[in-house]
Amino acid sequence: ASAPLLSHKMPNALAGAARRTIFSASLPLLIPALLLALQASISDAFSPHTPLLVPAPLSPSCSLRRSPIAPPASAASRRAPALRMSSAPSEGLAPPSEAPVKSTARMESGMSQADSLGDALQEAVRAASANLPAGIPPSCCFVQVSSKYFAQGDGMTRVMGPDGLSIGTQGYEVTAKLLSRLFAARGWQDVPVVGCSASGIIAGDSQTEGGRAVSITLASLPGAKVFPFALSGEEKGVEDWRRPDWDKLGLEGFEGGPDSAIVLFSHSEDPEFAGQVLKSFDFLFPAAKKAGAVAGGLESDPRALLYLPKISADAGERDAIDKAVAREAGVVGVAISGDVAFEAVVAQGARPIGPNFEVLETDYNGTVILRMEEVGGASTQGPPMTLFDMAGFSGQMEIEDIKSALEFLALGVSLTPLEEDPEQHDYIVKTITDLQKDGPLSIAGSVRPGQVVRFHVRDRENARGELAGLMLRWKLARAARRTDGWVPGGAIVLADASRGEKLLKETKEGSAFVEAFPGVGLGGAFIDGAIGDLPNFRERAMRAPLAEGASNLTGVNLDQLMRGTNVHTVGATFLMVYGREAPAE
């Protein structure tokens, strides 16, 4: 097995090799299967009740997702499988009616596509602050700035004027310097600023990808406390940190309860360090909502994290702070708790195919899977891609699924490995970075022997349906929040760059949210990986599958049944804030 690639994106050459591998391995299956499908189509053509369906074009991008599509039973259903999304609401439930109620907690966003970075920041701040309480500084600020402003040979001088700043993170420092001066001019002090570079910007049901743009989200959170933190990436043993270690870093007083949130941004240079931070947070603050992003950018543009712990009115102190705001490694973020509540959901866009498998043997710290075994089947063991071919030959995959695998193939790791029914599993989908014909495969992430996995593919209609169903179910959950006195006050979305037009085409990333939550602000960006925890709507995580009876899985540990926060290399994380009902104006 070859060593896993460092990048979570599959290069073009590797993608081509993957397509050739899967195609060549599946060719003996494709020919007879296509003939059978043709015969079924001719037979069905004589039935006046069978409509002719043309499959939608498939996207070459990657994705993630939750639970699945059941294998259809008839020829007609093979051509048009019914979409079953676990995030959809129960039958008979209707979305609650909207009431024009405002929240005391607000997150308002502004976007600008001005050619000058200074003008873009000024316009975005003006737009975001327009709907916030006058005269009250925001509690914190989230910023995403397009890497296009700092692209090699693309106008640093024209954008910034005669500053003489070099390409790289020094250019990103200008973002924080300009923000600090904009905030200071408004009298805003002690306003933490966190964020990162991006490849595109999202504002409500509009978005821009690949061009110059800035997103500013200002959060006004009365009754809440904000705890900014930053790690350089050189800290040791972060995974084993305990509460005193984080208190020294600035989190002393953070409650970490189910209504609190941790919003963090990591650099793509060291994904292992970011994983250690997430594990530490999951252990110490398991109930807190977690959302964030891996710093993004266009192709070879520089990436950076932005961290400004406060806005100082003193010029000398401000200059000292500004020198450390742009970071090429580590993790930055804010933790928020108090008289506010947060909810987060993750959209994954992929669907499972074939049977579940138990991982038997791995290499390279779990990033390479050498051998698996089918769960509940004929105890067939072998390399992953051999089992993939066998599942195709045995009819456990539809011909459309095999075609989709030629464009995109990923591996979902089950969050509920003791479920008897494979269609009831929840998955975290991980990108396949390398694979060998009839051999092992490498993934972006790691697994351990005993964990349950399943192959995933992606198509546009499924991704759209998942997003719409997820927002509808969230809307129903919001009705329960209203009975507790909480009112939504705004949201941010952080979506992997493989989504957007590459996956959803004309459907915008925020369209389903805007339709489900009219009047609730939404801002965000396209980045290089969305951070979030699964499963969504955690009632399933509260079940105790061990109580259902013993399992024949050999290596499932209790910690493998627990939810966790992960970097979703092709997902989108939405984070919404709730406040108390604001008095009528």
Secondary structure, DSSP 8 states (H G I E B T S, - for coil): -----SSSS--HHHHHHHHHHHHHHHHHHHHHHHHHHHHHHHHHHT-TT-----------S--B-SS------SHHHHHS-----TTS--TT----------BSSEEEEEEE--SSHHHHHHHHHHHHHTTS-TT---SEEEEEEEGGGG-TTS-HHHHH-TT---SSHHHHHHHHHHHHHHHHHTT--S--EEEEEESEEEETTEEEESS--EEEEEEE-TTEEEEEEEE-S--S-GGG--HHHHIIIIITT----TT-EEEEEE-TT-HHHHHHHHHHHHHH-TTSEEEEEE---STTS---EEEE----SSHHHHHHHHTTSEESSSEEEEEEEES-EEEEEEE-BEEE-S--EEEEEEETTTTEEEEEEETTSS--EE-HHHHHHHHHHTT-S-HHHHHHHHH--EEEEES-TT-SSGGG--EEEEEEEEE-TTS-EEESS---TT-EEEEEEE-HHHHHHHHHHHHHHHHHHHHHHHHTTEEEEEEEEEEETTSTHHHHTTS-TTHHHHHHSTT--EEEEEES-EEEEESSSTTGGG--GGGG-----SS--GGGGS-EEEEETT-EEEEEEEEEB----
